[in-house]
Amino acid sequence: MEALTSVCMTTCNGERHIAAQLASILKSPRVGEVLVSDDGSTDRTLEIVRSFADPRIRLLAGPRAGLIRNFESVLGAARGEYIFLADQDDVWSGRKVDAMLHALQSADLVVSDCRVVSEDLHPLHPSFFALRGSGPGLLKNLARNSYLGCCMAFRRSVLERALPFPPGVPMHDWWIGLVAERFGSVRFLAEPLLQYRRHGGNASSTAEPSTAAWPRRFAWRISLAVHLLWRGFTHRRANPR
């Protein structure tokens, strides 16, 4: 029997695009569960999710503490050996699940390329990797994050290392990617397996330059490095040889 695959999605007022995204994810028979953690939507998001009536969907109440803590919460509820992250407004390729599960047989975390598109799916850039200069490497990604959560999938071993998220972590995908770099193996897939929708209301600004002041950006990196070191120390204490 194939190991369970979990898709973890967070939502908040995503009625415009959630139906297309869920439809694209549920097309794959290899998806065992889709956890949708809603962070207090006041539009038709919940109604649309329920309308799918697919037994694989688990609708959860988010902690209402922002995007990062919502992802932490939904990841904690995932039961799968393989975990995919999903945003509420993208569209998955029909090959995404198969290609990434295949890559996970030889890596602990996989991140694929994607096409950057407008709200109406008009092409803006053919490759996020080229736009961002994406690639593996702990120091490279500590200096400039190229981990895009909606393009990531990983083994449960990475999740167990990454949870709970440290206080003050700037973005969940950055932290998870660095954890995989530090404690596991990472693979970047050049194939674009997702249409990454940009529409001005995105919760993530990964495709655009950071607007944070440089002292804050520097502090983020110091904090991430310290937490990685501490996570390794505490894991060794909890799992002595």
Secondary structure, 3 states (H helix, E strand, C coil): CCCCEEEEEEECCCCCCHHHHHHHHHCCCCCCEEEEEECCCCCCHHHHHHHCCCCCEEEEECCCCCHHHHHHHHHHHCCCCEEEEECCCCEECCCHHHHHHHHCCCCCEEEEEEEEECCCCCEEECCHHHHHCCCCCHHHHHHCCCCCHHHEEEEHHHHHHHCCCCCCCCCHHHHHHHHHHHHCCEEEEEEEEEEEECCCCCCCCCCCCCCCCHHHHHHHHHHHHHHHHHHHHHHHHHCCC
